[in-house]
Amino acid sequence: MIVRDGAGDAGGGRRPGYPAAAVVFAIGMAGTTLPTPLYGLYQEQIGFSELLVTVIFAVYAVAVITVLLVAGNYSDEVGRRPVLLCAMALSAASAGCFLLQSGLPLLFAGRLLSGCAAGLLSGAATAAVIELAGPGQKARAGFAATAANMGGLGCGPLLSGLLAQYTSWPLTLPFWVHLGLVAVATGITWFMPETVAEPKRWPPLTPQGVTVPPEVKGVFPSASLAAFAGFALLGLFTAVAPSFDARTLGVHNLAVSGAVVFSVFLASTVGQSLTQRIGARLALPVGCGILVGGLLLVASSLIAESLLLLVLGALCGGTGQGLAFRAALTLVSGAAPAQHRGGTISAFFVVAYTGISVPVVGVGAMATWLGLRQAGLIFTGCVMLLAAGAGAYAARRPPAGGVVGRR
């Protein structure tokens, strides 16, 4: 199996390149956070606790991790396009579950399917964006991949919050709109050139677990720890922040709740845009330091019951997460051999999505016992220690890795 880079002009005609692949990536990821501002409406309609909100959220993350472990390297074998088309089908099925839901079973099914889609997208779409870039475009493509990931995740709650607040179909229109976007993404993917030059025809799955090639082991520990801490912050905002807005701050406008969640992902995208200027090796510890500052602001917002401090914490923490995340992904994907790039990226995302799920469920469990504010304070303290440790480790032992797209 051979992976060819810069395949955008393959076949002699003008075909979608890495920006088109990034659009597909963003649309797919937007669907995974679409329900975020809507959980309060589902709680009113069905009736369930804050712990169950985090469990529903965790079902998504468990599905992502499972797919990454079982099929994280599958696009290296079968090709990027078939895996992306499968992810679009799962995303559409997830939207269908939310449109038909009348209780918890379809909510869980929708999140499960959404997680499966995200698991396929995380490795395959990132690799496709990087590999479709031509000579001299690798740095831009690396930013496009991470920005599509974070930007898509941020646009989901912003879109659903606006539609839920200002239209008469709060629990259906967001998913109909997403189905339309998925149809567009499917069309783009269909015409996208395949970057795996010798794809196999549906080979059997060969679960890889969390394994990385020897070339990546020097960079993987510090990079994955930083990703874990950053994704834990994202998990807090996507699973718990809307409830905190409503119950503690008295903010019941769904558009505002969606915008608060969007702000952390927007800041992450901005942080990613700065990584290249700073350099990946320096951006990793710097990003962890800024992430710690953001978590301090989030903790302050919990104590002072301040929406302003919460937004500032989202902006600061998101910027740090973006810096550290792109630096980590740059070093990991750049150090990986081309024939194992999809699987290596998937292993990286396994650790990241563990960070977005396990700590958040802990917050939900503690919230039923201590209250949402105390649970949030304990969470921010633990993640601050982890981020500080990852940053100190990266500063003392600068990771040895390549740049995105290195062959």
C-alpha positions as CSV (number, residue, x, y, z in Angstrom):
1,M,0.0,0.0,0.0
2,I,1.4,3.4,-1.1
3,V,0.2,6.8,0.1
4,R,0.7,9.6,-2.5
5,D,0.7,13.2,-1.4
6,G,-0.5,16.2,-3.5
7,A,-3.1,14.2,-5.4
8,G,-5.3,17.1,-6.1
9,D,-4.6,17.1,-9.8
10,A,-4.5,13.4,-10.3
11,G,-6.4,12.1,-13.3
12,G,-5.5,15.2,-15.4
13,G,-8.6,17.2,-14.4
14,R,-9.4,19.8,-11.9
15,R,-10.6,17.9,-8.8
16,P,-11.2,18.9,-5.2
17,G,-8.0,19.6,-3.2
18,Y,-7.2,19.9,0.5
19,P,-9.6,22.9,1.1
20,A,-12.5,20.7,-0.1
21,A,-11.5,17.9,2.2
22,A,-11.3,20.4,5.1
23,V,-14.9,21.4,4.3
24,V,-16.0,17.8,4.5
25,F,-14.2,17.4,7.8
26,A,-15.8,20.5,9.2
27,I,-19.3,19.5,8.2
28,G,-18.9,16.1,9.7
29,M,-17.5,17.4,13.0
30,A,-20.2,20.1,13.2
31,G,-22.8,17.3,13.5
32,T,-21.2,15.9,16.5
33,T,-21.7,19.0,18.7
34,L,-25.1,20.0,17.2
35,P,-27.1,18.8,20.2
36,T,-25.0,20.7,22.8
37,P,-27.3,23.7,23.4
38,L,-30.4,21.4,23.1
39,Y,-29.7,19.2,26.1
40,G,-31.8,21.5,28.4
41,L,-34.7,21.2,26.0
42,Y,-34.4,17.4,26.0
43,Q,-34.2,17.4,29.8
44,E,-37.5,19.3,29.9
45,Q,-39.1,17.1,27.3
46,I,-37.9,13.7,28.6
47,G,-36.8,14.4,32.2
48,F,-33.3,13.3,33.2
49,S,-30.4,14.4,35.5
50,E,-27.2,16.3,34.9
51,L,-25.3,13.1,35.3
52,L,-27.3,11.6,32.4
53,V,-26.4,14.6,30.2
54,T,-22.7,13.8,30.7
55,V,-23.4,10.0,30.2
56,I,-25.1,10.8,26.8
57,F,-22.1,12.9,25.9
58,A,-19.7,10.2,27.0
59,V,-21.5,7.6,24.8
60,Y,-20.3,9.7,21.9
61,A,-16.7,9.8,23.1
62,V,-16.7,6.0,23.8
63,A,-18.0,5.4,20.3
64,V,-15.2,7.6,18.9
65,I,-12.5,5.8,20.9
66,T,-13.9,2.4,19.9
67,V,-13.9,3.2,16.2
68,L,-10.4,4.6,16.5
69,L,-9.2,1.4,18.2
70,V,-11.0,-0.9,15.8
71,A,-10.7,0.9,12.5
72,G,-8.4,3.8,13.1
73,N,-5.9,2.5,10.5
74,Y,-8.6,1.3,8.0
75,S,-8.3,4.3,5.7
76,D,-4.6,3.4,5.3
77,E,-5.7,0.1,3.7
78,V,-9.1,0.8,1.9
79,G,-8.5,4.4,1.0
80,R,-9.6,7.8,2.4
81,R,-12.7,8.3,0.2
82,P,-14.6,5.1,1.2
83,V,-14.1,5.8,4.9
84,L,-15.2,9.4,4.5
85,L,-18.3,8.4,2.6
86,C,-19.1,5.9,5.4
87,A,-18.6,8.7,8.0
88,M,-21.1,10.9,6.1
89,A,-23.7,8.0,6.1
90,L,-23.3,7.6,9.8
91,S,-23.6,11.3,10.4
92,A,-26.9,11.4,8.4
93,A,-28.2,8.4,10.4
94,S,-27.3,10.2,13.6
95,A,-29.3,13.3,12.5
96,G,-32.2,10.9,11.6
97,C,-32.2,9.5,15.2
98,F,-32.5,13.0,16.6
99,L,-35.3,13.9,14.2
100,L,-37.3,10.8,15.2
101,Q,-36.4,10.8,18.9
102,S,-39.2,10.4,21.5
103,G,-37.1,9.4,24.4
104,L,-33.7,8.4,25.6
105,P,-33.1,5.3,23.4
106,L,-32.8,7.4,20.1
107,L,-30.8,10.1,21.9
108,F,-28.3,7.4,22.8
109,A,-28.4,5.9,19.3
110,G,-27.9,9.3,17.8
111,R,-24.8,10.1,19.9
112,L,-23.5,6.6,19.3
113,L,-23.7,7.0,15.5
114,S,-22.3,10.5,15.7
115,G,-19.3,9.2,17.7
116,C,-18.7,6.5,15.1
117,A,-18.7,9.1,12.3
118,A,-16.2,11.3,14.3
119,G,-14.0,8.3,14.9
120,L,-13.7,7.6,11.2
121,L,-13.3,11.3,10.4
122,S,-10.5,12.0,12.9
123,G,-7.9,9.9,11.2
124,A,-9.1,9.6,7.6
125,A,-10.1,13.3,7.1
126,T,-6.9,14.6,8.8
127,A,-4.8,12.4,6.6
128,A,-6.7,13.2,3.4
129,V,-6.4,17.0,4.0
130,I,-2.6,16.7,4.5
131,E,-2.1,14.3,1.6
132,L,-4.1,16.3,-0.9
133,A,-1.8,19.3,-0.4
134,G,0.7,19.9,-3.1
135,P,4.4,20.8,-2.6
136,G,4.8,23.9,-0.4
137,Q,1.2,23.6,0.9
138,K,1.8,21.2,3.8
139,A,1.9,23.8,6.6
140,R,-1.4,25.4,5.3
141,A,-2.9,22.0,5.0
142,G,-1.9,21.1,8.5
143,F,-3.7,24.2,9.8
144,A,-6.7,23.5,7.5
145,A,-7.0,20.0,9.0
146,T,-6.9,21.1,12.7
147,A,-9.0,24.2,12.0
148,A,-11.6,22.1,10.2
149,N,-11.8,19.8,13.3
150,M,-12.1,22.6,15.9
151,G,-14.0,25.0,13.6
152,G,-16.6,22.3,12.8
153,L,-17.0,21.4,16.4
154,G,-17.6,25.1,17.3
155,C,-20.0,25.7,14.5
156,G,-22.3,22.9,15.6
157,P,-23.6,24.5,18.8
158,L,-23.6,28.0,17.3
159,L,-25.8,26.8,14.4
160,S,-28.2,24.8,16.6
161,G,-28.4,27.5,19.3
162,L,-29.4,30.2,16.7
163,L,-31.9,27.9,15.0
164,A,-33.4,26.6,18.3
165,Q,-33.7,30.1,19.8
166,Y,-35.1,32.0,16.8
167,T,-37.2,29.5,14.9
168,S,-40.3,27.5,15.8
169,W,-38.6,24.1,15.3
170,P,-35.8,24.0,17.9
171,L,-35.4,20.2,18.1
172,T,-35.8,19.5,14.4
173,L,-34.6,22.3,12.1
174,P,-30.9,22.1,13.2
175,F,-30.8,18.4,12.1
176,W,-32.6,19.1,8.8
177,V,-30.0,21.8,8.0
178,H,-27.2,19.4,8.9
179,L,-28.6,16.7,6.6
180,G,-28.5,19.2,3.8
181,L,-24.8,20.0,4.6
182,V,-24.0,16.3,4.8
183,A,-25.5,15.8,1.3
184,V,-23.1,18.6,0.0
185,A,-20.1,17.0,1.8
186,T,-21.0,13.6,0.3
187,G,-21.0,15.1,-3.2
188,I,-17.6,16.7,-2.6
189,T,-16.2,13.5,-1.2
190,W,-17.4,11.5,-4.3
191,F,-15.3,13.7,-6.6
192,M,-12.3,13.9,-4.3
193,P,-9.1,12.1,-5.6
194,E,-8.0,9.1,-3.6
195,T,-4.6,9.6,-2.0
196,V,-4.0,6.0,-1.2
197,A,-2.5,4.8,-4.5
198,E,-3.1,1.1,-4.1
199,P,-6.2,0.7,-1.9
200,K,-7.4,-2.8,-1.0
201,R,-11.0,-3.8,-1.7
202,W,-12.6,-4.0,1.8
203,P,-9.9,-5.9,3.6
204,P,-10.8,-7.4,7.1
205,L,-10.5,-5.1,10.0
206,T,-7.2,-5.4,11.9
207,P,-7.7,-3.6,15.3
208,Q,-4.5,-1.9,16.2
209,G,-5.1,-0.6,19.7
210,V,-3.2,2.4,20.9
211,T,0.1,1.6,19.1
212,V,2.4,4.0,17.4
213,P,5.4,3.4,15.1
214,P,8.9,3.6,16.7
215,E,9.5,6.9,14.8
216,V,6.8,8.6,16.8
217,K,7.5,7.3,20.3
218,G,9.8,10.3,21.1
219,V,7.1,12.8,20.6
220,F,3.9,10.9,21.5
221,P,3.9,11.1,25.3
222,S,4.1,14.9,25.7
223,A,1.9,15.5,22.7
224,S,-0.9,13.2,23.8
225,L,-0.9,14.5,27.4
226,A,-1.3,18.0,26.1
227,A,-4.1,16.9,23.9
228,F,-5.8,15.1,26.8
229,A,-5.8,18.2,28.9
230,G,-7.0,20.5,26.1
231,F,-9.8,18.1,25.1
232,A,-10.9,17.9,28.7
233,L,-11.5,21.7,28.6
234,L,-13.5,21.3,25.4
235,G,-15.5,18.5,27.0
236,L,-16.4,20.7,29.9
237,F,-17.8,23.4,27.6
238,T,-19.6,21.1,25.2
239,A,-21.3,18.9,28.0
240,V,-21.6,21.1,31.1
241,A,-21.3,24.8,30.2
242,P,-24.9,25.2,28.8
243,S,-26.3,23.9,32.1
244,F,-24.0,26.2,34.1
245,D,-25.2,29.1,31.9
246,A,-28.9,28.4,32.7
247,R,-28.8,27.2,36.3
248,T,-26.1,29.4,37.8
249,L,-25.8,32.4,35.6
250,G,-29.5,32.6,34.6
251,V,-28.7,32.7,30.9
252,H,-31.6,30.9,29.1
253,N,-31.0,32.2,25.6
254,L,-29.9,29.1,23.6
255,A,-28.1,31.3,21.0
256,V,-26.0,32.8,23.8
257,S,-25.2,29.3,25.2
258,G,-24.2,28.1,21.7
259,A,-22.1,31.2,21.2
260,V,-20.2,30.6,24.5
261,V,-19.4,27.1,23.4
262,F,-18.4,28.4,19.9
263,S,-16.0,30.9,21.5
264,V,-13.8,28.2,22.9
265,F,-13.5,26.5,19.5
266,L,-13.0,29.8,17.7
267,A,-10.2,30.6,20.1
268,S,-8.8,27.2,19.5
269,T,-8.7,27.9,15.7
270,V,-7.0,31.2,16.4
271,G,-4.4,29.5,18.6
272,Q,-3.8,27.0,15.8
273,S,-3.1,29.8,13.3
274,L,-0.3,31.0,15.6
275,T,1.4,27.7,16.0
276,Q,3.5,27.9,12.8
277,R,4.9,31.3,13.7
278,I,6.0,30.1,17.2
279,G,7.2,26.7,16.0
280,A,5.6,23.4,17.1
281,R,8.2,22.5,19.7
282,L,7.8,25.9,21.5
283,A,4.1,26.1,20.9
284,L,3.5,22.9,22.9
285,P,4.7,24.1,26.3
286,V,3.5,27.7,25.6
287,G,0.0,26.4,24.7
288,C,-0.2,24.4,27.9
289,G,0.7,27.5,29.9
290,I,-2.0,29.6,28.3
291,L,-4.4,26.7,28.8
292,V,-3.7,26.8,32.6
293,G,-4.5,30.5,32.5
294,G,-7.8,29.8,30.8
295,L,-8.7,27.2,33.4
296,L,-8.0,29.7,36.2
297,L,-10.4,32.1,34.5
298,V,-13.1,29.3,34.2
299,A,-12.6,28.5,37.9
300,S,-13.0,32.2,38.7
301,S,-16.2,32.4,36.7
302,L,-17.6,29.5,38.8
303,I,-16.8,31.3,42.0
304,A,-17.9,34.8,40.9
305,E,-20.9,33.5,38.8
306,S,-19.7,35.7,36.0
307,L,-20.6,35.1,32.3
308,L,-17.8,37.5,31.3
309,L,-15.1,35.5,33.2
310,L,-16.5,32.3,31.6
311,V,-16.2,33.7,28.1
312,L,-12.7,35.1,28.9
313,G,-11.8,31.6,30.2
314,A,-13.1,30.1,27.0
315,L,-11.1,32.4,24.8
316,C,-7.9,32.1,26.8
317,G,-8.2,28.3,27.4
318,G,-9.3,27.7,23.8
319,T,-6.2,29.7,22.5
320,G,-3.9,27.6,24.6
321,Q,-5.7,24.4,23.6
322,G,-5.4,25.3,19.9
323,L,-1.6,26.1,20.2
324,A,-0.9,22.9,22.0
325,F,-3.2,20.7,19.9
326,R,-1.9,21.8,16.5
327,A,1.7,21.6,17.8
328,A,1.0,18.1,19.1
329,L,-0.7,16.9,15.9
330,T,2.1,18.5,13.7
331,L,4.8,16.7,15.6
332,V,3.0,13.4,15.7
333,S,1.8,13.3,12.1
334,G,5.1,14.7,10.8
335,A,7.1,12.0,12.6
336,A,4.8,9.2,11.4
337,P,5.7,7.2,8.2
338,A,3.3,7.9,5.4
339,Q,2.0,4.3,5.3
340,H,1.1,4.5,9.0
341,R,-0.1,8.1,9.2
342,G,-3.8,7.4,9.5
343,G,-3.3,4.9,12.2
344,T,-0.9,7.0,14.1
345,I,-3.2,10.0,14.0
346,S,-6.1,7.8,15.2
347,A,-4.0,6.6,18.2
348,F,-3.3,10.3,19.0
349,F,-7.1,11.0,18.9
350,V,-7.8,8.0,21.2
351,V,-5.9,9.8,24.0
352,A,-7.5,13.1,23.1
353,Y,-11.1,11.7,23.2
354,T,-10.4,10.0,26.5
355,G,-9.8,13.5,27.8
356,I,-13.0,14.7,26.4
357,S,-15.1,11.9,28.0
358,V,-13.8,10.5,31.2
359,P,-13.3,13.7,33.2
360,V,-16.6,15.1,32.0
361,V,-18.5,12.1,33.3
362,G,-16.7,12.6,36.6
363,V,-18.0,16.2,36.6
364,G,-21.6,14.9,36.1
365,A,-21.2,12.3,38.9
366,M,-19.8,14.9,41.3
367,A,-22.4,17.4,40.3
368,T,-25.2,15.2,41.7
369,W,-23.4,15.0,45.0
370,L,-21.6,18.3,45.4
371,G,-23.4,20.6,43.0
372,L,-22.3,21.8,39.6
373,R,-20.1,24.6,40.9
374,Q,-18.0,22.5,43.2
375,A,-17.7,19.7,40.7
376,G,-16.5,22.3,38.1
377,L,-13.9,23.7,40.5
378,I,-12.5,20.2,41.2
379,F,-12.4,19.5,37.5
380,T,-10.5,22.7,36.6
381,G,-8.0,22.1,39.4
382,C,-7.2,18.6,38.2
383,V,-6.9,19.6,34.5
384,M,-4.7,22.6,35.5
385,L,-2.3,20.2,37.2
386,L,-2.3,17.9,34.1
387,A,-1.7,20.8,31.7
388,A,1.0,22.3,33.8
389,G,2.7,18.9,34.0
390,A,2.5,18.3,30.2
391,G,3.8,21.8,29.5
392,A,6.7,21.4,32.0
393,Y,7.6,18.0,30.5
394,A,7.6,19.4,26.9
395,A,9.7,22.4,28.0
396,R,12.3,20.3,29.7
397,R,12.4,17.6,27.0
398,P,11.5,19.3,23.7
399,P,9.9,16.6,21.5
400,A,11.8,15.4,18.5
401,G,9.4,15.3,15.6
402,G,8.9,16.4,12.1
403,V,6.5,18.8,10.4
404,V,3.2,18.0,8.9
405,G,3.5,16.2,5.7
406,R,7.1,15.0,6.1
407,R,7.6,11.8,4.2
